[in-house]
Amino acid sequence: MASRRDRALGLIERLHRVEVEARAVELGSLRDRMADLERQSAETAQALARDGRITSIETAPYVGEYIRDARAQIGALDRARQELEPQAEALEEAMREGFREMKTVSTVAARARLRAAKDRAAREAAETDEMVLLRWGRDR
């Protein structure tokens, strides 16, 4: 019975581990996407700082439009990244909860193994005592 319980607890622990690992992969992908959006926003801001100046009278009408478009793109990239933050936080919380559950199951399994080892040791000690008593009674 104890071995079935140990196997069941081991299975539950492995399932939690797989779930946590899957969420970690998903979170990594999400964080990569957020970093990519942030990088694109920074690159656009650098390009705006570098290229957003009027160098001649002919470029004046185009520079104003370029500045507006670049700022709009930066804003859109920043909003897209901010929209991903709640998903990342939810995944982090789910990972923490899954890890907590996995550790709880692991602790329960460890306690069950310890209890089984103590029971086994007590049975062996009782058997040894019985053998000693039988031998002592036979030797008399």
Phi and psi in degrees as a GROMACS rama.xvg file:
@    title "Ramachandran Plot"
@    xaxis  label "Phi"
@    yaxis  label "Psi"
@TYPE xy
-65.9553  -36.2107  ALA-2
-68.2948  -34.7855  SER-3
-63.9832  -41.5737  ARG-4
-64.7051  -42.5947  ARG-5
-62.3017  -43.2463  ASP-6
-64.1079  -40.9902  ARG-7
-63.7536  -44.4451  ALA-8
-64.6854  -39.316  LEU-9
-62.7052  -41.0178  GLY-10
-64.2359  -45.392  LEU-11
-61.2662  -41.9608  ILE-12
-62.8169  -42.6426  GLU-13
-64.7338  -39.7255  ARG-14
-62.3537  -41.9459  LEU-15
-63.7479  -40.2981  HIS-16
-62.7423  -44.0331  ARG-17
-62.1148  -41.8691  VAL-18
-62.9334  -44.8516  GLU-19
-64.6545  -41.9684  VAL-20
-64.7409  -39.3417  GLU-21
-63.9389  -41.4284  ALA-22
-68.1235  -34.0965  ARG-23
-64.7465  -40.5592  ALA-24
-63.6163  -44.7969  VAL-25
-62.3626  -42.3884  GLU-26
-65.4611  -39.8455  LEU-27
-60.9008  -42.7977  GLY-28
-62.9869  -42.5189  SER-29
-64.7568  -43.6523  LEU-30
-63.5645  -37.5951  ARG-31
-62.4415  -42.6928  ASP-32
-62.7464  -42.121  ARG-33
-64.1936  -41.5357  MET-34
-64.9117  -37.7248  ALA-35
-64.8589  -42.8238  ASP-36
-63.3455  -40.4067  LEU-37
-65.9305  -39.6106  GLU-38
-64.0944  -44.0033  ARG-39
-62.3131  -39.7016  GLN-40
-64.0335  -44.0174  SER-41
-64.7579  -40.69  ALA-42
-64.6501  -39.7979  GLU-43
-65.9374  -40.1663  THR-44
-64.574  -39.6002  ALA-45
-65.677  -41.2238  GLN-46
-64.5637  -37.8496  ALA-47
-64.103  -44.0358  LEU-48
-64.7879  -36.0144  ALA-49
-78.4799  -42.3231  ARG-50
-106.558  0.812223  ASP-51
-88.414  31.3967  GLY-52
-115.527  146.396  ARG-53
-81.6747  118.56  ILE-54
-100.96  -23.185  THR-55
-151.031  166.218  SER-56
-65.3215  -28.2077  ILE-57
-71.7801  -29.7049  GLU-58
-87.4272  -9.1762  THR-59
-54.6773  -47.3859  ALA-60
-65.7554  -30.3691  PRO-61
-80.0601  -32.6132  TYR-62
-65.8596  -40.9183  VAL-63
-60.7206  -44.38  GLY-64
-65.5868  -39.1811  GLU-65
-62.0004  -44.1175  TYR-66
-62.1151  -45.2373  ILE-67
-61.5424  -45.7266  ARG-68
-65.2508  -41.5818  ASP-69
-65.1002  -43.0992  ALA-70
-64.1146  -39.2137  ARG-71
-64.7394  -39.7085  ALA-72
-66.7758  -42.1932  GLN-73
-60.853  -44.905  ILE-74
-61.3946  -42.2721  GLY-75
-65.3737  -41.5042  ALA-76
-64.7676  -42.5476  LEU-77
-65.5026  -39.9477  ASP-78
-65.6094  -40.752  ARG-79
-62.131  -41.1816  ALA-80
-66.2387  -42.4527  ARG-81
-65.7635  -31.1698  GLN-82
-68.9489  -24.7474  GLU-83
-82.3193  -20.1309  LEU-84
-59.5881  -43.9026  GLU-85
-61.5745  -36.3877  PRO-86
-63.7193  -42.3883  GLN-87
-64.3434  -42.9303  ALA-88
-63.945  -39.9116  GLU-89
-64.8546  -40.5202  ALA-90
-65.7162  -40.7641  LEU-91
-61.7736  -42.6126  GLU-92
-65.9394  -40.9105  GLU-93
-63.8647  -38.3727  ALA-94
-65.1214  -44.1087  MET-95
-60.2174  -44.5142  ARG-96
-64.5515  -43.7181  GLU-97
-62.475  -40.1204  GLY-98
-66.1096  -40.7743  PHE-99
-59.7673  -46.1418  ARG-100
-63.0498  -41.5964  GLU-101
-61.836  -42.6146  MET-102
-68.6292  -35.2875  LYS-103
-63.1365  -46.3238  THR-104
-63.2312  -40.4134  VAL-105
-62.0045  -42.0791  SER-106
-64.8433  -43.8342  THR-107
-61.2438  -42.9104  VAL-108
-64.1342  -41.8057  ALA-109
-64.4669  -40.69  ALA-110
-65.3668  -39.5517  ARG-111
-64.8203  -41.1571  ALA-112
-64.2698  -41.5478  ARG-113
-64.2263  -43.7276  LEU-114
-62.8806  -41.0136  ARG-115
-64.7717  -40.086  ALA-116
-65.6019  -40.429  ALA-117
-65.4622  -42.0484  LYS-118
-62.7596  -42.2155  ASP-119
-62.5289  -44.034  ARG-120
-63.7967  -39.8239  ALA-121
-66.4607  -41.4206  ALA-122
-62.8527  -43.3899  ARG-123
-63.3764  -39.2082  GLU-124
-65.6396  -40.9345  ALA-125
-65.3537  -41.2317  ALA-126
-64.0793  -40.7805  GLU-127
-63.9535  -43.6307  THR-128
-60.8815  -42.8929  ASP-129
-63.8188  -41.8061  GLU-130
-63.034  -41.4394  MET-131
-64.3986  -43.9018  VAL-132
-63.7031  -41.4659  LEU-133
-63.7122  -43.3865  LEU-134
-65.1335  -41.0705  ARG-135
-64.7972  -41.4851  TRP-136
-68.6373  -31.826  GLY-137
-74.8822  -34.5015  ARG-138
-74.9546  -18.7092  ASP-139
